[in-house]
Amino acid sequence: MAKVKVGIVQMSCVADKKANVDKAIIKIKEAAQQGAQIVCLQEMFNTLYFCDVEDYENFKLGESIPGPTTDILSEVAKENKVVIIAPLFEKRAEGLYHNTTAVIDADGTYLGKYRKMHIPDDPAFYEKFYFTPGDLGYKTFQTKYAKIGVLICWDQWYPEAARITALKGAEILFYPTAIGWATSQDEPTNKEQFDAWQTIQRSHSVANGVNVVSVNRVGFEQDGAMKFWGGSFITNAMGRVKYQAPHEGELVHVEELDLTESNHYRTHWPFMRDRRIDSYQPITKRFLDED
């Protein structure tokens, strides 16, 4: 298809998983009513962002993929003829967990999953305590409406991940996310962090000639020490911001993307053509200690 309508759901979460799923379904249907063909939810959309603490009780939130939540969303996808990108806390086996996104096609078919490759460990983002790094590699999914690539939050900072996913044919890069400001930080620091976050993702559009769709959660959760900054956004295939969500409040937004722009921008700015793939082998090293 030359054009596709993408819906983003920026929302806050509570401790009750069912309440979060019910809210997400309402918002998916709202996006579908506005014409959305692909709807992306935020990182771990059916739970609080529990990684702000290291607590063994939180492992009880994990679930199989496919499993109970994907079964529910498959019915929603089929009923509304929408592709659903559903990030979840995956329990793969006893004691083995991943930060994972399931992709469900517009007829309700479960297409597969992507497991988050880059796992952070920072104050209030203690993800290494919970998640095993992904082992499925970088993935694309051929949906009814477009071939999409899905990466997750911390993956946003790595151009290698975006590049490989684009090289596998992704027409749109989706980044479900949970990121925010520490309330103890000053305003200039907060602005600098948000600008960096958006800039690195816009650069993935520029370098690869694809649309980027970044979907974040919003508001305060749990003790209020972290405020998720919302700010979900959509770029065209040259990194221009087509839609910018506010930092406050839940929302549903639908944006039409022209997939033919990739050919236009890749032709006029031929970064893909001019790649010197013969010279990139050193990138596989951790650090180049010697010439």
Secondary structure, 3 states (H helix, E strand, C coil): CCEEEEEEEECCCCCCHHHHHHHHHHHHHHHHHCCCCEEECCCCCCCCCHHHCCCHHHHHHCECCCCHHHHHHHHHHHHHCCEEEEEEEEEEECCEEEEEEEEECCCCCEEEEEECCCCCEECCEEHHHCCCCCCCCCCEEECCCCEEEECCHHHHHCHHHHHHHHHCCCCEEEEEECCEEECCCCHHHHHHHHHHHHHHHHHHHHHHCCEEEEEECEEECCCCCEEEECCCEEECCCCCEEEECCCCCCEEEEEEEECCHHHHHHHHCCCCCCCCHHHCHHHHCCCCCCC
